Amino acid sequence: MSEGIYNLDVLKALVDIEISRIKRYKRNQPFSIAFIYTPNIKDTDIATILRTDLRSSDVIASIEKDFVFVFLPETGKEGAYKFLERINKKFKEKTVEGVVTYPEDGETSFELFQKLFNIMKEKMLPTNGF
């Protein structure tokens, strides 16, 4: 694991913690989870490239060299898509991405990740049992 880059299990645990925190303190604060897939970019570690553009509170989970999830606390869907627009400019070739937002797309980590996987399947991306 590179510094500040985690695996999917850690990301899921962080999402659960954030949901618990929001419910406990009765905050009305969304968060988003985005995925970015760069299938046609050779020899690129997308997580390392992303790290330079993220806030210290954002979390990257590297799934494969060309595929990551990004947890964006206190970021709604519009903000997450703006983040993806900025990131897309760093790559010469088109990336494939998607976003889910709490609570709009799910109120549990299971619901949120199921929604993400459904988006991935719609875009015909390999999920490999994440």
C-alpha positions as CSV (number, residue, x, y, z in Angstrom):
1,M,0.0,0.0,0.0
2,S,1.4,3.4,-1.0
3,E,1.1,6.2,1.6
4,G,-2.5,7.3,1.8
5,I,-3.8,4.7,-0.6
6,Y,-5.8,1.9,1.0
7,N,-7.6,-1.3,0.0
8,L,-11.4,-1.7,-0.5
9,D,-11.9,-3.2,3.0
10,V,-10.5,-0.1,4.7
11,L,-12.6,2.1,2.5
12,K,-15.8,0.2,3.4
13,A,-14.9,0.5,7.1
14,L,-14.4,4.2,6.7
15,V,-17.8,4.6,4.9
16,D,-19.5,2.7,7.8
17,I,-17.8,5.0,10.3
18,E,-18.8,8.1,8.5
19,I,-22.5,6.9,8.3
20,S,-22.4,6.1,12.0
21,R,-21.0,9.6,12.8
22,I,-23.6,11.3,10.6
23,K,-26.4,9.4,12.4
24,R,-25.0,9.9,15.9
25,Y,-24.6,13.6,15.6
26,K,-27.7,14.0,13.4
27,R,-25.8,15.8,10.7
28,N,-27.3,16.5,7.4
29,Q,-24.0,16.2,5.5
30,P,-23.7,14.1,2.3
31,F,-20.6,12.3,1.2
32,S,-19.7,10.7,-2.1
33,I,-17.8,7.7,-3.4
34,A,-16.5,7.9,-6.9
35,F,-14.8,5.3,-9.1
36,I,-12.3,6.0,-11.8
37,Y,-11.2,3.4,-14.4
38,T,-8.5,4.1,-16.9
39,P,-8.5,1.0,-19.1
40,N,-6.5,2.4,-22.1
41,I,-3.8,4.2,-20.2
42,K,-0.7,2.0,-20.1
43,D,1.8,1.9,-17.2
44,T,-0.2,4.5,-15.2
45,D,-0.8,4.3,-11.4
46,I,-3.9,6.3,-11.2
47,A,-4.0,6.4,-7.4
48,T,-0.6,8.2,-7.3
49,I,-1.7,10.8,-9.9
50,L,-4.9,11.4,-7.9
51,R,-3.2,11.8,-4.6
52,T,-1.8,15.2,-5.6
53,D,-5.3,16.6,-6.3
54,L,-7.2,15.4,-3.2
55,R,-7.9,17.0,0.1
56,S,-6.2,15.3,3.1
57,S,-9.6,14.0,4.2
58,D,-10.3,12.2,0.9
59,V,-9.4,8.6,0.8
60,I,-8.2,6.5,-2.2
61,A,-8.7,2.7,-2.4
62,S,-6.7,1.2,-5.2
63,I,-8.3,-1.8,-6.6
64,E,-5.9,-2.4,-9.6
65,K,-3.3,-0.3,-11.3
66,D,-6.0,1.3,-13.5
67,F,-9.0,1.3,-11.1
68,V,-9.7,3.2,-7.9
69,F,-12.5,4.2,-5.6
70,V,-12.3,7.7,-4.0
71,F,-14.2,8.6,-0.7
72,L,-15.1,12.3,-0.7
73,P,-16.4,13.3,2.8
74,E,-18.7,16.3,2.9
75,T,-19.0,16.3,-0.8
76,G,-22.4,16.1,-2.7
77,K,-22.9,14.6,-6.1
78,E,-22.3,17.9,-7.9
79,G,-18.9,18.4,-6.1
80,A,-17.9,14.8,-6.9
81,Y,-18.6,15.3,-10.6
82,K,-16.6,18.5,-10.5
83,F,-13.7,16.5,-9.0
84,L,-14.0,13.9,-11.8
85,E,-13.9,16.7,-14.4
86,R,-10.7,18.0,-12.9
87,I,-9.2,14.6,-12.8
88,N,-10.2,13.8,-16.4
89,K,-8.1,16.7,-17.6
90,K,-5.0,14.9,-16.3
91,F,-5.4,12.0,-18.7
92,K,-5.0,12.1,-22.5
93,E,-7.5,9.3,-23.0
94,K,-11.0,9.1,-21.7
95,T,-11.6,7.6,-18.3
96,V,-14.7,5.7,-17.1
97,E,-16.2,6.9,-13.9
98,G,-19.3,6.9,-11.6
99,V,-20.5,8.5,-8.4
100,V,-22.8,7.5,-5.5
101,T,-23.8,9.9,-2.8
102,Y,-25.1,9.3,0.8
103,P,-28.0,9.4,1.6
104,E,-29.4,10.0,-1.9
105,D,-28.1,6.6,-3.4
106,G,-28.2,4.6,-0.2
107,E,-28.3,4.8,3.6
108,T,-25.8,2.0,4.3
109,S,-22.4,1.1,2.9
110,F,-23.9,-2.1,1.4
111,E,-26.5,-0.1,-0.5
112,L,-23.9,2.5,-1.7
113,F,-21.4,-0.1,-2.9
114,Q,-24.2,-2.1,-4.6
115,K,-25.2,1.0,-6.5
116,L,-21.6,1.6,-7.5
117,F,-21.3,-2.0,-8.7
118,N,-24.5,-1.6,-10.7
119,I,-23.1,1.5,-12.3
120,M,-20.0,-0.4,-13.2
121,K,-22.0,-3.3,-14.7
122,E,-24.1,-0.8,-16.7
123,K,-20.8,0.6,-18.1
124,M,-19.6,-3.0,-18.7
125,L,-16.7,-2.8,-16.4
126,P,-15.2,-5.9,-14.7
127,T,-16.1,-6.0,-11.0
128,N,-14.1,-9.1,-10.2
129,G,-16.1,-9.7,-7.0
130,F,-14.9,-6.5,-5.3
